[in-house]
Amino acid sequence: MKQEFTISLFTEDHIGILGQITIILTRRQINIDSLTASESAVKGVHLLTIVVRTSRELIQKVARQMEKLVDVIKVFVHTCDQIIYQELALFKVTTKGLMSGNIIDHVVRTHHARILEVSPEYIVLEKTGHMSEITEMLNRLEPYGVLQFVRSGRVAITKQVKELNSYLSDRDEENRLKADSLEVMN
Amino acid sequence: MKTEKETEVATANYNGFEHISGAEALLKCLIEEDVDTIFGYPGGAIMPVYDKLMDYEDKLKHFLTRHEQGAAHAAQAYAMVTGKPGICFATSGPGATNLVTGIANAFLDSIPMVFITAQVVSNLIGTDAFQETDIIGISMPVTKWNCQVKTADEIPETIAKAFYIAKSGRPGPVLIDITKDAQVANLDFKYKKCDYIRSYNPNIPLHKKEIESAAIMINHAERPLILAGHGILLSRAEKELRAFAEKTGIPVALTLLGLSAFPSDHRLFAGLLGMHGNYAPNILTNQADLIIAIGMRFDDRVTGNLKKYAKKASIIHIEIDEAEINKNVPVDIELNNDAREVLNELMPLVNENSYEKWIREFRICDKTEYDKVIKPETKPGSGELRMGEVVRKVSDLTGGEAVIVTDVGQNQMYAARYYKFANPNSLVTSGGMGTMGFGLPAGIGAKVGSPDKPVITFTGDGGFQMTMQELGTILHYKIALKIIILNNNYLGMVRQWQDMFNEKRYASTELVNPDFEMIGKAFGIPSKKVTKREELTEALEEMLSYDGPYLLNITVEKEGNVFPMVEPGSSVSEIRLTY
């Protein structure tokens, strides 16, 4: 059975990693629903957040194949209940439409949206939330003339306790101990 | 002209650094990594490296093949027989793309290799310059790691990383693409081997608890079977495997690439697994109550129909690559580690045992296979020569001591089935990729890597013609490779499938062949044709005793089929002995 998974990939900040990741997904015929590339809390570590729909069995195999890549530090796969996540959307709507309906105040209040810019021709609104909430707002605005709409990829924070930095410091510590023990032997 | 002393002064050390070109730095890196043999082919972009190579001829022996694919296969075979990484050079553009089949072949078979390709000067990258190709993008899915180097300074560190990655964990090919300007520019050279990469952890700690559980499972099994693969050879665990099998009394079956990891004449040897493997290990996989899979990956050619595979067995999987565990076959205990380390840990925990009744079942199957397949194949008595009898004759004459190289197809299956391997790493074959044309160039690399042993390539009339330009390499370097063409005038394996599954519609599988002896002779290689059974032994003896390369073109039965066979979609226990 297919379900939604959020993959958090911590990688070295090297060129070409995204290509390696998409090769793995493409071979397994998994479509990317959304993708966000950003820095992480750890300096020099890059974070890719990828949302896909697939089976639990396949996502585990794919995650292991991703983690096997030399430049990938750690891969976490989460279902929605294990993460706190958001997406961001921007709407460009005709001023005429919004004003004639006189709904701008209502939209902003009920959808917790923000007004970013107002001109005689258009109004730009911003909405942060889950995909369903953004879709709801889009549906609401559509009758008034949506000139442009764009939604970002998902960003997610995990609820797990062990953070990446502790994993990384464990790795560095192991290496230091190994180097020390070699020195003692010499 | 500078005197030797002046040159020394020019490159003198200051603060432990040498001021040299990127090209020279590359060669020094290779020497630091104990490389002494390179296979390759020059071209425009890699000229600075080849130019410097002339100054290092005493330390780095370069073999000029006749095509880059040949260089890749030869370097792979060299790696397989020596255990050292195979090194291969090629220029940019077509040089690099010609390597791709060889890289992919090494990737699927986990061979440690370092490919060096040259790239156009860095400011031309991305402009569709002459002989520019995106080899980083092209090789991404078939390398363990790849990296482009655009400045001379990066060369030492990148090469050090390349060797560490290629050799550690599950080995594999890496590719380093070096721009021409990086080869020409100077750097302050100092080499430090790499032993740590933050994002890459090949040294997984042993999980004692799981090892203890595995030992309990092994001690309580009634019909256990070991399935051992290439991982045994890669982790140099042949002795440990043998000791483990002998202590526990468990029979050992091998995958194609695992052949030679366990002696063929050992009483616990259960035979070859897979589509054209032996009858006993295939049938009895589905009777076993415990399967101990070591350094193998449950490839589809080994498992047949997964829905009907080993359903009565618990499975312990000892495998260094975590991504292979639970990939094709769900396992009960995963021991994600090096085969040798795990076997060493398991050894004191397992009981001495013997399974006479279980082993007898193997011998009964062996007898059936011998009567119905092996005897008619190896001792046909009359009729045309058969591939199996040729291979068995070579096996007997060499006492199993030769290094056997194969091409792909029927010749490969017969070589795997009928040669009795006496020593580890004595089979060089293309497993995962099934690359036709592998045999001849791989034979060259194998002979370079094991000069003191007889090296014999079994190839077909089809595969031989895919890379036969490498006869030029044999001529050039006087490589004493023995070549046996098992000639049936067909692409035999495809023809067999057409025979069995396509109502004998032989679409594009019959060959019109050249005079192979004349071709051999044109390259200065003594060549002989064998068509009759009476001539076989003498011809083989002459070939084996000849000091130098030799080609035998042996006419075999035109429409011989390899059996037993697990048909596609069938279960391993439905293996057929006849057709």
Chai-1 contact restraints between the chains, C-beta under 6 A:
chainA,res_idxA,chainB,res_idxB,connection_type,confidence,min_distance_angstrom,max_distance_angstrom,comment,restraint_id
A,E12,B,S199,contact,1.0,0.0,6.0,A-B,restraint_1
A,G19,B,M140,contact,1.0,0.0,6.0,A-B,restraint_2
A,Q20,B,M140,contact,1.0,0.0,6.0,A-B,restraint_3
A,I23,B,P141,contact,1.0,0.0,6.0,A-B,restraint_4
A,K61,B,K327,contact,1.0,0.0,6.0,A-B,restraint_5
A,R64,B,E322,contact,1.0,0.0,6.0,A-B,restraint_6
A,R64,B,A323,contact,1.0,0.0,6.0,A-B,restraint_7
A,Q65,B,A323,contact,1.0,0.0,6.0,A-B,restraint_8
A,K68,B,A323,contact,1.0,0.0,6.0,A-B,restraint_9
A,V70,B,W145,contact,1.0,0.0,6.0,A-B,restraint_10
A,V70,B,I165,contact,1.0,0.0,6.0,A-B,restraint_11
A,V70,B,Y200,contact,1.0,0.0,6.0,A-B,restraint_12
A,D71,B,S199,contact,1.0,0.0,6.0,A-B,restraint_13
A,I73,B,S199,contact,1.0,0.0,6.0,A-B,restraint_14
A,R171,B,R198,contact,1.0,0.0,6.0,A-B,restraint_15
A,N175,B,Y196,contact,1.0,0.0,6.0,A-B,restraint_16
